[in-house]
Structure formats: structure tokens, C-alpha cells
């Protein structure tokens, strides 16, 4: 692939044909099983609907003949036509039915449905607002479970049947109107919906038990901070690395002629020279500077641009949940009568459940989100302050240490400059002139600055 990139950057036509009219894209889709190099060639905008001289097949036809499922997938993403017929009058779907490849047949059927949907104004409107539909579904899902649990009935069988019926209905609605690509954001909508119902319960049920404004402030402070830093984490550019077409070609030629055109220095998906600490995120389909992770709860990459906001988001999420836990305990102590000293813990638990099933349900949501957020925040602070590493770097070094013959220390890296300097560099804070943070543009940093690693025993990350 690096050789292909170099040749195209030097001016070679990506749609050049041999004596049979086969283009590189056709040969790749037919001869090489897998996503690459077909996906790589598509980065150079070849003609996906070109046909060969003999069979009149497109690259999609050839991928179907080879049973190349991954190539079929990327060619459809690139907009390959489903209506072009070969010399035998076969469309891609006809060819798939002939080869009896069930996976490819399913993919082509689904693609036809998607393209038909795009011709309908109503279905296009639904497709445009799929995330909103998913959010509403998540809101209803969380409310449904709590509502059924709170029904004034002693029959758990009835509650179970109602819950199953409502969940199946919501599931059918989601499968009918929400695409697979949007469903990956379900953890995001689940978190937002959870925060909504937790805040609603705190406001309606818990705040009246706190007449003092001082004891109410953590709730409002936590809610506002959580919303603000969630928004900043999602909307701020995490550090996506972009280049113009001319810069891409220039970098490829320079790397190729210097013998450095390899997977360590060159991203074959983004076609860019990779800066230090960067990583290609397959979910976002982009390289991210000082990559930490792709967070399922945010639905976005965490990188140099929004990492600090992410830390503060976790902090305020924990703050709000701690207040909610405190509010739940006060609510139970004032509203629910228990006989713990007489009947024991189990009877007290059943009394709390019967007193307010909704509050118990929300309390379980609070515990769940507090658990993962607290563990995540502790790990993040440890990595940032004591190691100077990102989650991706720490994981990579840990994997290397398992297979290395020599011990690898997580502390001895070029990026660990000590507790206070690590904090200053991460948050870019001067602390009234006490600290002096290093200002580094990680989107364009290709070599390690010697002054950062001077006189240190380091191991490359």
C-alpha cells in the first residue's frame, strides 16, 4: 500500500487499465480478500462504476464473484451502483443470488432499502433525525422500567409481562426507524436519559428535604457543570489531523524517498504522516492528536483538544451522583418506615422497595454511573499526573511489557516530567506563575523534543 500511495502521488493514474480493461480497484476487489487494499484505493477517488472490456463487470461485480464481503461493504459505502448490468445482463444482486452468498445478498438487500428510503421525504426526515429518535427511545426505556416497577400491584408476573411487552415494542420501533450506524450511540443517549431522570427525581423528590440553600447548591452546581462540560467534550475538536491534497502528496513523496513510508509513520486511511502520540480512530475515521480513547459514553474521541473537558465532565458527573445518593438516603430516612432492628436487613429492603420503587430504581442507576465514572476518573488522574501517559499509550506499553525480554517501566517515558509538570502541561495552567507548562502542538509534532527527555532514562512509546 505505501508503494501504491507513492506511485499515485507521483502522478500515476489510479484508473489505469491493463489490456483486459481491469482497473487496480477491480483487481483489488477480486484478487485480495479483505477490506484492504480496496478501501485504501478508494481514498484516491477512483471510478467505482468503471467496467472491464470483456465481462463488463464493475469492481462490485468482481468483489461479489470473489465472495469478498469486506470489499463489497466499502464499495457500497463509496457509492457503487446497484443497477449496472454486465455482459450477461446481471446486476450485482443477480450475481450475488447466483453465487448464493447469503451475507452479500443480505448486504445488497439492506443497501437497496437504504437507497429507496432516501427517495422518500418522510423517510429522509426520519433518517436525518435518527439520533433524536434514539434519544426519545432511551428516555422511554428508562421511564418504562421505573413505571412498571412502581405499579400498585403485588403481582411480579404481571409486571414482568408488561415490561417485556413494552421493551419488545420499543425494540421493534428502534429496528424499524433507527439505522445500525446510529445505534452505536445508544450508550450516549442512555447516559443523557439517565442524567435527565436522575436530575428530575432529585428536583422533585429530594430537594424539598433540603430547606437550606447551602445544601442545595451542590445539586445545581453539579448539574450545570455536568451539562457544560459534556457539551464542551462533545463539541470541541479532539484533535483531528487534517491535510490538503497537496500536503498529502508532498508528505507521501518525502516519506517514500527517505525510506520512511511505513505503518509507523504513515496512516494508510487518512493518507497523512502520523504525529507523535497520534492514533487512527476507526469509529471516527480520523487520526487524533494525543489520542486517549474513543469513549462510548460520549460517542466521540478523547484527544488533546477535549481531554481536560472530559476529566471535568467525569468530576461533575460524580459530584451530582454523590449528592443524589445523599438525597436518596435522606428521602428513605424521612419518608419510608423500616424495622431494621426488629426484622433485619432483608425486611428493611422490601419495605424500601414497597415505599418507593422509582427512587430505588433511580438509586441503582446512580450507583451504576458513579461506579464507572469514579473508576475512570481515578485511572485518568493516575495516568496524567504520575505517568504522563494517555490510556492508549499505557495499554500499549503494558502489552509490550508482557512480551518483552527486558523490563519496561511505565514511569520512564519521554512524556513523564514529574507530578506537577505533568499536571501543568495537561491543563495548561501556570498556577499564578509557580508552574511553566510546555506548549506543544501535538497535531504537528513529529519528533521528540530533546529538552523534554534530557537526562532521563526513557523507553519509546
C-alpha positions in Angstrom: 0.0 0.0 0.0 2.8 2.5 0.7 4.2 1.8 -2.8 0.7 2.4 -4.3 0.4 5.7 -2.4 3.9 6.8 -3.6 3.1 6.0 -7.3 -0.2 7.8 -7.3 1.3 10.8 -5.6 4.0 10.9 -8.3 1.2 11.2 -10.9 0.2 7.7 -11.8 -3.5 7.4 -12.8 -5.5 5.5 -10.2 -7.9 4.3 -13.0 -5.2 2.9 -15.3 -6.3 -0.3 -17.1 -4.5 -3.4 -18.4 -5.2 -5.0 -21.8 -8.5 -6.5 -20.4 -9.7 -3.2 -19.1 -9.2 -4.2 -15.4 -8.5 -1.2 -13.1 -6.5 -1.5 -9.9 -9.8 -1.3 -7.9 -11.3 -4.3 -9.8 -8.1 -6.4 -9.3 -8.0 -5.5 -5.6 -11.7 -6.4 -5.0 -11.3 -9.7 -6.9 -7.9 -10.9 -6.0 -7.3 -9.7 -2.5 -9.9 -10.9 0.1 -10.4 -8.3 2.8 -11.0 -4.6 3.4 -7.6 -3.6 2.2 -6.3 -2.6 -0.3 -9.7 -1.8 -1.8 -10.5 0.7 1.0 -7.1 2.2 0.6 -7.5 2.7 -3.2 -10.9 4.4 -2.7 -9.1 7.2 -0.8 -7.7 8.3 -4.2 -11.2 8.7 -5.7 -11.1 6.0 -8.4 -14.1 5.3 -10.6 -16.2 2.8 -8.8 -18.6 2.3 -11.7 -15.9 1.6 -14.4 -16.4 -1.7 -16.3 -13.9 -4.0 -17.8 -13.7 -4.7 -21.6 -14.6 -8.5 -21.6 -17.2 -9.2 -18.9 -18.4 -5.6 -18.4 -18.2 -6.1 -14.6 -17.7 -3.3 -12.2 -15.5 -3.6 -9.1 -18.6 -4.5 -7.1 -19.3 -7.4 -9.6 -15.8 -8.7 -9.1 -16.0 -8.4 -5.3 -19.2 -10.4 -5.3 -17.7 -13.1 -7.6 -14.8 -13.5 -5.2 -17.1 -13.6 -2.1 -15.1 -10.5 -0.8 -17.6 -9.3 1.8 -15.4 -6.5 3.2 -14.7 -5.2 -0.3 -18.5 -5.2 -1.1 -19.1 -3.2 2.1 -16.6 -0.5 1.3 -17.6 -0.3 -2.4 -21.2 0.3 -1.4 -20.1 3.0 1.1 -18.2 4.6 -1.8 -21.5 4.7 -3.8 -21.1 1.8 -6.2 -24.1 1.4 -8.5 -26.5 -1.4 -7.9 -28.1 -1.1 -11.4 -25.2 -1.6 -13.8 -25.5 -4.8 -15.8 -22.6 -6.9 -17.0 -22.4 -8.6 -20.4 -24.8 -11.3 -19.2 -27.4 -8.7 -18.1 -26.7 -9.4 -14.4 -26.9 -6.6 -11.8 -24.8 -7.0 -8.6 -27.8 -8.5 -6.7 -28.4 -11.0 -9.5 -24.8 -12.1 -9.4 -25.0 -12.5 -5.6 -28.1 -14.7 -5.9 -26.3 -16.8 -8.4 -23.2 -17.3 -6.1 -25.6 -18.0 -3.2 -23.5 -15.9 -0.7 -26.1 -15.1 2.0 -24.1 -12.4 3.7 -23.5 -10.5 0.4 -27.2 -11.0 -0.5 -28.3 -9.5 2.8 -25.9 -6.6 2.5 -27.2 -5.8 -1.0 -30.8 -6.1 0.1 -30.2 -3.7 3.0 -28.3 -1.2 0.8 -31.3 -1.2 -1.7 -33.7 -0.5 1.2 -31.5 2.4 2.4 -31.3 3.9 -1.1 -35.0 3.6 -1.6 -35.6 5.3 1.8 -33.5 8.3 0.5 -36.1 8.9 -2.2 -38.9 9.4 0.3 -39.2 12.8 2.0 -40.7 11.3 5.2 -38.0 8.5 5.4 -35.3 11.1 4.7 -36.6 13.1 7.6 -36.6 10.1 9.9 -33.0 9.3 8.8 -31.9 12.8 9.5 -33.4 12.7 13.0 -32.4 9.2 13.9 -30.3 10.4 16.9 -33.3 12.3 18.3 -35.5 9.1 17.9 -32.8 7.1 19.7 -32.7 9.6 22.5 -36.5 9.6 22.9 -36.4 5.7 22.8 -33.8 5.8 25.6 -35.9 8.2 27.7 -39.0 6.0 27.3 -36.9 2.8 28.0 -35.7 4.1 31.4 -39.1 5.6 32.3 -40.8 2.3 31.3 -38.8 0.1 33.6 -39.3 2.5 36.5 -43.0 3.0 35.8 -43.7 -0.8 35.6 -41.8 -1.4 38.8 -43.8 1.3 40.5 -47.2 -0.1 39.6 -49.6 -0.6 42.5 -49.7 -4.4 42.1 -48.2 -7.3 44.1 -48.0 -9.5 41.0 -44.5 -9.5 39.8 -45.6 -11.8 36.9 -48.0 -9.1 35.7 -45.2 -6.5 35.9 -42.8 -8.8 34.1 -45.3 -9.4 31.2 -46.0 -5.6 30.9 -42.2 -4.9 31.0 -41.5 -7.4 28.3 -44.3 -6.1 26.1 -43.1 -2.5 26.3 -39.5 -3.5 25.8 -40.4 -5.5 22.7 -42.4 -2.6 21.3 -39.5 -0.2 21.8 -37.1 -2.7 20.3 -39.3 -3.1 17.2 -39.6 0.7 16.9 -35.9 1.1 17.1 -35.2 -1.6 14.5 -37.8 -0.1 12.1 -36.8 3.5 12.3 -33.2 3.7 13.6 -30.2 2.5 11.5 -27.3 0.4 12.7 -24.8 3.2 12.4 -26.9 5.3 14.8 -27.4 2.5 17.3 -23.8 2.8 18.3 -24.7 6.0 20.0 -27.1 4.1 22.4 -24.7 4.4 25.4 -24.6 8.2 24.8 -28.4 8.5 24.8 -28.7 6.1 27.7 -26.3 8.3 29.8 -28.2 11.5 28.8 -31.5 9.9 29.6 -30.2 8.6 32.9 -29.0 12.1 33.9 -32.3 13.5 32.9 -34.3 11.1 35.1 -31.8 11.3 38.0 -32.0 15.2 37.9 -35.8 15.1 37.7 -36.0 12.8 40.7 -33.6 14.9 42.7 -35.5 18.1 41.9 -39.0 16.6 42.6 -38.3 14.2 45.4 -35.0 15.2 47.1 -34.7 19.0 47.1 -37.8 19.5 49.3 -35.9 17.6 52.0 -33.1 20.2 51.9 -34.6 23.6 53.1 -31.1 25.1 53.4 -29.9 26.7 50.2 -26.3 25.7 51.1 -27.2 22.0 51.0 -29.0 22.5 47.6 -26.0 24.3 45.9 -24.0 21.0 45.1 -27.0 19.8 43.1 -27.3 22.9 41.0 -23.6 23.3 40.7 -23.1 19.7 39.7 -26.0 19.8 37.2 -24.8 23.0 35.4 -21.1 21.8 35.4 -22.1 18.4 34.1 -24.2 19.8 31.2 -21.5 22.4 30.3 -18.5 20.0 30.3 -20.5 17.3 28.5 -21.3 19.9 25.8 -17.6 21.0 25.6 -16.3 17.5 25.4 -18.7 16.6 22.6 -18.4 19.8 20.6 -14.7 20.5 20.9 -12.4 19.2 18.2 -10.5 16.4 20.0 -7.5 17.0 17.7 -8.5 15.6 14.3 -5.5 15.8 12.0 -6.3 17.2 8.5 -4.2 17.9 5.4 -4.9 19.3 2.0 -4.5 17.1 -1.1 -1.2 18.8 -2.0 0.2 18.3 1.5 -0.8 14.6 1.4 1.0 14.0 -1.9 4.1 16.0 -0.7 4.3 14.0 2.5 3.9 10.7 0.7 6.7 11.5 -1.7 9.0 12.8 1.0 8.4 9.7 3.2 8.8 7.4 0.2 12.1 8.9 -1.0 13.5 8.9 2.5 12.6 5.3 3.1 10.2 6.1 5.9 6.9 5.3 4.2 5.7 2.6 6.7 2.8 1.9 9.0 4.6 3.5 12.0 4.9 6.9 10.3 2.1 6.8 7.7 -1.7 6.4 8.2 -3.0 4.4 5.2 -6.6 5.5 5.9 -6.1 9.3 6.3 -3.0 9.3 4.0 -1.1 11.5 6.4 2.2 11.5 8.2 1.4 10.5 11.8 2.4 12.9 14.5 3.8 11.6 17.8 1.2 10.2 20.2 -1.5 10.2 17.5 -3.7 7.2 16.7 -6.2 6.5 14.0 -9.7 6.0 15.4 -11.8 3.7 13.3 -15.1 4.8 14.8 -14.4 8.5 13.9 -12.4 7.5 10.8 -9.7 10.1 11.5 -6.3 10.3 13.2 -6.5 12.1 16.5 -3.6 14.0 18.2 -2.5 12.7 21.6 -5.2 10.1 21.3 -6.6 8.8 24.6 -9.6 6.7 23.7 -12.9 6.6 21.9 -15.4 7.0 24.7 -18.7 5.1 24.2 -20.4 7.4 26.8 -19.5 10.5 24.8 -19.7 9.0 21.3 -16.5 10.8 20.4 -12.8 10.6 20.6 -10.9 11.9 23.5 -7.7 13.7 22.4 -5.6 16.7 23.0 -8.4 19.1 22.3 -11.1 17.8 24.7 -9.2 15.6 27.2 -9.3 18.2 30.0 -13.0 18.8 29.4 -13.6 15.1 29.7 -11.9 14.9 33.1 -14.1 17.8 34.4 -17.2 16.1 32.9 -16.4 12.9 35.0 -15.8 15.1 38.1 -19.2 16.8 37.8 -21.0 13.6 37.0 -19.6 12.0 40.2 -20.5 15.2 42.2 -24.1 15.1 41.0 -24.4 11.4 41.7 -22.9 11.7 45.2 -25.5 14.4 46.0 -28.2 12.1 44.6 -27.0 9.2 46.8 -27.1 11.5 49.9 -30.6 12.7 48.8 -31.8 9.1 48.5 -30.7 8.2 52.0 -32.4 11.3 53.5 -35.5 10.5 51.5 -35.7 7.0 52.8 -35.0 8.0 56.3 -37.8 10.6 56.3 -40.4 9.0 54.0 -40.0 5.3 54.5 -40.7 3.4 57.7 -38.4 0.5 58.3 -38.0 -2.1 61.1 -34.3 -3.0 60.6 -33.6 -3.5 64.3 -36.6 -5.9 64.6 -36.8 -7.7 61.3 -33.3 -7.4 59.8 -31.9 -6.2 56.5 -34.0 -8.2 54.0 -37.3 -7.0 55.5 -36.0 -3.4 55.6 -35.1 -3.7 51.9 -38.6 -5.0 51.0 -40.1 -2.1 52.9 -37.9 0.4 51.0 -38.9 -1.2 47.7 -42.6 -1.0 48.5 -42.2 2.6 49.8 -40.9 4.0 46.5 -39.8 1.6 43.8 -39.0 4.5 41.5 -36.5 6.0 43.9 -34.8 2.6 44.4 -34.6 2.2 40.6 -33.1 5.7 40.2 -30.7 4.9 43.0 -29.5 1.8 41.1 -28.9 4.0 38.0 -26.9 6.4 40.2 -24.7 3.7 41.6 -24.0 2.3 38.1 -22.9 5.6 36.6 -21.0 6.5 39.8 -19.1 3.3 39.7 -17.7 3.5 36.2 -17.2 7.3 36.3 -15.2 7.1 39.6 -13.0 4.3 38.4 -12.4 6.0 35.1 -11.6 9.4 36.8 -9.1 7.7 39.3 -7.4 5.9 36.4 -7.2 9.1 34.3 -5.7 11.2 37.1 -3.2 8.5 37.8 -2.1 8.3 34.1 -2.0 12.0 33.7 -0.3 13.0 37.0 2.0 10.1 37.8 2.8 8.6 34.3 2.2 11.5 31.8 0.6 9.0 29.5 -2.7 8.5 27.7 -4.9 5.4 28.1 -3.8 4.2 24.7 -0.1 4.7 25.5 -0.4 3.0 28.9 -2.2 0.0 27.3 0.4 -0.3 24.5 3.3 -0.2 27.0 1.6 -2.8 29.2 1.2 -5.1 26.2 4.8 -4.6 25.2 6.0 -5.4 28.7 4.2 -8.8 28.5 6.2 -9.9 25.5 9.4 -8.0 26.0 12.5 -9.8 27.3 13.6 -6.6 29.2 11.5 -4.9 31.8 9.6 -1.8 30.7 8.7 0.9 33.2 5.5 2.9 32.7 7.2 5.8 34.6 10.3 6.1 32.4 8.9 7.6 29.2 9.7 10.8 27.4 6.4 12.2 28.5 6.6 11.8 32.3 8.1 15.1 33.6 7.1 14.7 37.2 3.8 15.2 39.0 3.5 19.0 39.0 4.8 19.4 35.5 2.5 16.7 34.1 -0.5 18.5 35.6 0.7 21.9 34.3 1.2 20.5 30.8 -2.1 18.7 30.7 -4.3 21.6 32.0 -2.0 24.3 30.6 -2.1 26.0 34.0 0.5 28.3 35.4 -0.9 28.4 39.0 -0.1 32.1 39.5 3.3 31.8 37.9 4.5 28.9 40.0 4.5 26.5 37.1 5.5 26.8 33.5 3.6 24.5 31.1 5.2 23.3 27.9 3.1 24.5 24.9 3.2 21.7 22.2 1.1 21.4 19.1 0.6 17.7 19.1 -1.1 17.8 15.7 2.2 18.8 14.1 4.8 17.2 16.5 6.7 14.6 14.6 9.9 14.4 16.6 10.6 14.2 20.3 11.9 17.4 21.7 15.2 16.7 23.4 14.8 19.1 26.2 11.7 17.2 27.4 13.6 13.9 27.7 17.0 15.2 28.6 19.0 13.3 31.2 16.1 10.8 31.6 16.1 7.0 31.3 13.3 6.6 28.7 11.6 4.0 26.7 9.8 5.0 23.5 6.1 4.7 23.4 
